[in-house]
């Protein structure tokens, strides 16, 4: 029973069942006592007394007796009904009395006569529904002893029954409502407090503690809230690291530029050489800032990328040609196996940059005179490009972190150990923006990065 809807439904269903069951039990109990009360037990005696009056004095004496005794009972009325269906005193019969009389009239044998098999001698006839008395001329009168304030609810209208049922309904519904309110609001209050903590920059708050055994919607919401808090904490940590790394990366070329300026100011300085050095550092800064801006655009905007349909094989062919040109210095050749045979619906320049970052890294880290392999695999679920080199690989703990901005496996931050450290982060974000992914893995004798594009990114 993991659904909150099902819990609410079953709780109210059970509460109503308890109220109805308790009400029925209460009705039967109190009604049986009521019908066994001394006042009710007097009904046969009243009918017998009426039969004696009728036998001695006839109908006129019976009318007088009825008139003097009609209000003798505090909560009941006495009626004596003639064969014409009217009261002897001419009183209008209440609806419930008329229904009672109809019910009694059904209690007849098929010939139309009342049951008399066990009737005692004289003019008194007990009946299963109401007693009868018989005049000397054979006229049959029915004695009805009914509640003075009849209720359409029958026995439920008895004060003791109605008050007890009301009390049962109030108690059961109050307990059920209290439990339900506590069950629903406890996690909501916890989530509310957690949201307030988040607004106060407390990203360590968690709200799902104590709800591990619950599987309903509120427990799932609490766990989603914790996941959101974890993501916010990770995002803030990533931003903090990014700012720290950017500051460090910018400080290094700036320091080298200061050194070049200092050397340029010295007497007999080689100004051309120092200016060339300054130019290289400025270009490096410009490239780094461009990479950071590209990464920021990929991370910080939800604007739809400008997409177009282009042949992926053409892009890969162009990149492989450039990589072979760069790798010729170290006799590193890029070999391509397979073809995409598909047009991609995406941003050409971003995808080109994503593949180029991986391919250039593979060429850079490949040992002398070793090949780089590019495998293109087309499958029903999409397209995969696996780029494998024969380099030293990456420690298993760093396989996911290499896609973080400015993260390098080497402890030294010397630029010769691997560029600015932004390329793979851009690759990962570009693939995500196209619905794909970038994954790294160590392979026997080398290192591989696999770029995946879903079938939805392929042009029809």
Secondary structure by P-SEA (a helix, b strand, c coil): cccaaaaaaaaaaaaaaaaaaaaaaaaaaaaaaaaacccccaaaaaaaaaaaaaacccaaaaaaaaaacccccccbbbbbbcccccccccccccaaaaaaaaaaaacccccccccccccccccccccccbbbbbcccbbbbbbbbbbcccccccccccaaaaaaaaaaaaaaaaaaaaaaaaacaaaaaaaaaaaaaaaaccccccccccccccccaaaaaaaaaaaaaaaaaaaaaaaaaaaaaaaaaaaaaaaaaaaaaaaaaccccaaaaaaaaaaaaaaaaaaaaaaaaaaaaacccccccbbbbbcaaaaaaaaaaaaaaaaccccbbbbbcccccccccccaaaaaaaaaaaaaaaaaaccccbbbbbbbbbcccbbbbbbbccccccccccccccccccccccccccccccccccaaaaaaaaaaaaccbbbbbbcccbbbbbbbbccccccc
